[in-house]
């Protein structure tokens, strides 16, 4: 039996794997014990990779629609024919409407992302969009504005205090951060968990703050006030390396423990104890967690609050703290921002970016300011802000333009490893937009509800069928291709290069393969991609407090507790808490009709976002979408375990099965997100059941629900009603 090294890419990390091959076919996948990062660990999601590679429902050939949109009639075509036709149609639409007529939606890094941005910059369209607005990007862009880089390297193993804030690591990072948290706990680290649910981490935490969803920013401001008022902040760091401290002090003054308790439902004495624990035990970390990014109106300022807490307690860039510096040789490698070619899209096209007038911080204006400040630092100090992370059109405004033709016509879209009907809020609005497109092109692994509405569908290769350079602030890993792509699957670089060459971009795509791209990226450190594979990657070493030499990558060169970039763009330069639009406090009359607080977007194994629904082993573990509800609440509503229930908000209604658990607060429910049913009819009107149990049917995206800085929409802190399905049908 032959054994080859490869990697898993069924979620964000690239865990090392070994492929066991017989007669040219992978028959078994195990964790790679020699991998320096993951050391043989493989989660239950990773153990589905074999089923994913050979699944009978995989897309294996390019398809062209021959019936009506959504009718499910396809013709198999060659890659050359499909690329020729798509390129010709894009050229015609560009000539007629301008480059901005093309948009794009992408998902969570199953493919390369810099190649998409490179293509769009060369094509001349500023209108890439996706779920970034609620997925890491509020934190990413905001931390760059605050201290010139994003903390992606919380040093959990060396921390003495860990604060999990909107971070359910046992579900979201079972191989990455969760084992490190357990190790730190064994070494005596304190654990504080802020989560409305009693998660696995909350059960064993030293302190669990069961917060009312959507009020996290108020709690952060209360912590900041208490730390300052109790003289627990790092005086030397604040004096030498921050600006805006006095303004911050004044801004947080109203957030007394009693006031914050009233807002958050967390007892005042627990607020004080938690703030003391975090401020008085060093080093301490607040690792990134997605829970804060999907809160809607407060999401951006939540990222500001977390960044400020790290800074005033002196936990930035110290051993065992929150670090973001690149280290040693890693800083020399050509990164994704370098590959994006952002400088080649002209200012006239940048100005047309949809949503950048409403949300300039998340579009070109904010990204340009973050980039300019970052570039004052020596290369290698902190990675430049990648445009695909933090410089996007707003999805709502893109959909509006497709439907209305205003402010200009958007007639074409490309979707890559993304399912916008399941990923974006206000599903009916997205559906209307996808139907209205003149040209819709999808590259995917399976036929999805969104792909079923496409004009052309291209088959995407699995991560084990393509190489990748995994570059992070702490290490650089080679992710070797394990097998040749099956059938006619290809990687996203081949797709975009194929289109780019046909559209006159050939000089900017000089590398025929993505491995050649990675050879180019590694030239500054004297390596090829294969040499990095041979030595298992990993370059550089961690360095600390480099701001003492170079400062921070902000306009002032210091941590901006009061953000000059926010202020320049008309956003609040200091964190401000706003009560969510739908809440028992802001909408008491609405709460009479919708008495429960809804959260959604929580991770659950072994599925990831809208993926793995086809895989039998995954469906045996989670066969149906689940709504988690407290036993007392279920009894009051006449619900039993396994009942189908109807969950409604003012936006719409869906159905899910009841899961009764005392991990939930009696006033809350938690819905599994992104559900669709690959076994169902792929054609309209059913469309794989995309409208039946999809939580985005319940989620609004109107401006009053979104963060004013970047337009993050809410997946949490909404109001809902839950009824037994038959009773709900009779009532309707």
Secondary structure, 3 states (H helix, E strand, C coil): CEEEEEECCCCCCCCEEEEEEECCEEEEEEECCCCCCCCCCCCCCHHHHHHHHCCCCECCCCEEECCCCCCCCEEECCHHHHHHHHHHHHHHHHHHHCHHHEEEEECCCCCCCHHHHHHHHHHCCCCEEEHHHHCCHHHHHHHHHHHCCCCCEECHHHCCEEEEECCCHHHHCCCCHHHHHHHHHHCCCEEEEECCCCCHHHHHCCEEECCCCCCHHHHHHHHHHHHHHCCCCCHHHHHHHEECHHHHHHHHCCCCHHHHHHHHCCCHHHHHHHHHHHHHCCCEECCCCHHHCCEHHHHHHHHHHHHHHHHHCCCECCCCCEECCCCHHHHHCCCHHHHHCHHHCCHHHHCCCCCCCCCHHHCHHHHHHHHHHHCCCCCCCCCCCCHHHHCCCCHHHHHHHHHHCCCCCCCEEEEECCCHHHHCCCHHHHHHHHHHCCEEEEEECECCCCHHHCCEEEEECCHHHCCEEEECCCCEEEECCCCCCCCCCECHHHHHHHHHHHCCCHHHCCCCCHHHHHHHHHHHHCCCHHHHHHCCCCCCCCCCCCHHHHCCCCCCCCEECCCHHHHHCCCCCCCCCCCCCCCCCCCHHHHHHCCEEEEECCCCCCCCCCCCCCCHHHHHHCCCCEEEECHHHHHHHCCCCCCEEEEEECCEEEEEEEEECCCCCCCEEEECCCCCCCCCCCCCCCHHHCCCCCHHHCCCCCHHHCCCCCCCCECCCEEEEEEEHHHHHHHC
